[in-house]
């Protein structure tokens, strides 16, 4: 059987301000109503697969779980990496988990943030790869190039291999990102494919090759996995042990060294949507070459990507621009220079700006909140609590809170009292008071929270009990 292993790490900094550190691009709906993570799962519908195994970091765990739930997807496991160590250790944890369940499936390693427009061609390539992987080959998928691209690594095809009707090639070499002239020679030769970062192999076969070329990595990952703990639906890996693991890509750790690498060509409208220009390329355009999302009025506007999240955006007499409007940020960039959005993100990170990590609307396991207004000693939030969900029993050292219910019913614990607050009613939580908020109903609970105090940061929370395992 095929076990999909979906790697859901990364920050997607080149798609800021749509993508943030705590809500990166794999969790965004960029082309359809489904997010990239959900699309990755759904394109496996006609392939005979086990439930997917997801690898993500701790801060993204509830977003992953919620998006899988909304997609009616049951994960075989959600493994939490304590820190990013590149692709080889992540895949090693997945292989160990697969073997630990008493089986030896074919691992289909996918990234959660890729776009593939031709699902049928993708599925055909997967089934071709299955033939070679079943015969103990380590398969990588090479994308048939459409232009001389300098942003991807390349794979040079060697001798053609055919099993029944499935075709692949020995991997002659992996090549780093080339300059434009070299990329053009690769394209003209017809011998090179883009390195997609997708793979298929038996779990045991991958671990066998890893033991030859990176035994230290295998030993540390094995020790870290054997020290795992279960937390709700998540598998936690020992951070202290995993921190000692070498940081390597699967290409360097295994694929460039093994004698059994096969590349299967894939011509499926693939993109890693690594920038707004690549997102513009794979999106549907109007007669003027524009991609538009949201409330937009344009005049004499051409070849632009415009995303209006919450406000009316109007353009006059512009060409080749990227315009992104979110609740808390606006980006205007030349489409030819969008790779440099990462420079802005680095500046935001250096300045410890809120906009680096969060959207204004922040998702939590119990629902979400939207920070509407800030002052020196006050903050206003709109809070939405899912039916049956409950926030932690907590208190704050530096702020008091006033809750006004807009719709639904709130079950409030305020000190030693527990009571219901319904629509158009309110309650006050004094500074230092132990309290909790719960939605006992079957409809979403909406309320306005007004915070006042000397410090209003999210880290001013002392949790006494939390059903989601947060501290």
Secondary structure as GFF3:
##gff-version 3
##sequence-region A 1 471
A	DSSP	beta_strand	2	7	.	.	.	ID=ss1
A	DSSP	three_ten_helix	13	15	.	.	.	ID=ss2
A	DSSP	three_ten_helix	25	27	.	.	.	ID=ss3
A	DSSP	alpha_helix	36	42	.	.	.	ID=ss4
A	DSSP	beta_strand	53	57	.	.	.	ID=ss5
A	DSSP	three_ten_helix	58	60	.	.	.	ID=ss6
A	DSSP	alpha_helix	61	70	.	.	.	ID=ss7
A	DSSP	beta_strand	77	81	.	.	.	ID=ss8
A	DSSP	alpha_helix	86	100	.	.	.	ID=ss9
A	DSSP	beta_strand	106	111	.	.	.	ID=ss10
A	DSSP	beta_strand	115	116	.	.	.	ID=ss11
A	DSSP	alpha_helix	119	133	.	.	.	ID=ss12
A	DSSP	beta_strand	138	143	.	.	.	ID=ss13
A	DSSP	beta_strand	154	163	.	.	.	ID=ss14
A	DSSP	beta_strand	166	175	.	.	.	ID=ss15
A	DSSP	alpha_helix	180	189	.	.	.	ID=ss16
A	DSSP	beta_strand	192	202	.	.	.	ID=ss17
A	DSSP	alpha_helix	203	213	.	.	.	ID=ss18
A	DSSP	alpha_helix	215	226	.	.	.	ID=ss19
A	DSSP	beta_strand	229	231	.	.	.	ID=ss20
A	DSSP	beta_strand	234	236	.	.	.	ID=ss21
A	DSSP	alpha_helix	239	242	.	.	.	ID=ss22
A	DSSP	alpha_helix	250	250	.	.	.	ID=ss23
A	DSSP	pi_helix	251	255	.	.	.	ID=ss24
A	DSSP	beta_strand	261	266	.	.	.	ID=ss25
A	DSSP	beta_strand	270	271	.	.	.	ID=ss26
A	DSSP	alpha_helix	276	282	.	.	.	ID=ss27
A	DSSP	beta_strand	291	293	.	.	.	ID=ss28
A	DSSP	beta_strand	296	299	.	.	.	ID=ss29
A	DSSP	beta_strand	305	308	.	.	.	ID=ss30
A	DSSP	beta_strand	313	316	.	.	.	ID=ss31
A	DSSP	beta_strand	321	325	.	.	.	ID=ss32
A	DSSP	beta_strand	330	334	.	.	.	ID=ss33
A	DSSP	three_ten_helix	335	340	.	.	.	ID=ss34
A	DSSP	alpha_helix	341	350	.	.	.	ID=ss35
A	DSSP	alpha_helix	354	357	.	.	.	ID=ss36
A	DSSP	beta_strand	361	364	.	.	.	ID=ss37
A	DSSP	beta_strand	367	374	.	.	.	ID=ss38
A	DSSP	beta_strand	378	385	.	.	.	ID=ss39
A	DSSP	beta_strand	393	395	.	.	.	ID=ss40
A	DSSP	beta_strand	399	407	.	.	.	ID=ss41
A	DSSP	beta_strand	410	414	.	.	.	ID=ss42
A	DSSP	beta_strand	417	421	.	.	.	ID=ss43
A	DSSP	beta_strand	426	429	.	.	.	ID=ss44
A	DSSP	beta_strand	435	438	.	.	.	ID=ss45
A	DSSP	beta_strand	445	453	.	.	.	ID=ss46
A	DSSP	beta_strand	462	465	.	.	.	ID=ss47
###
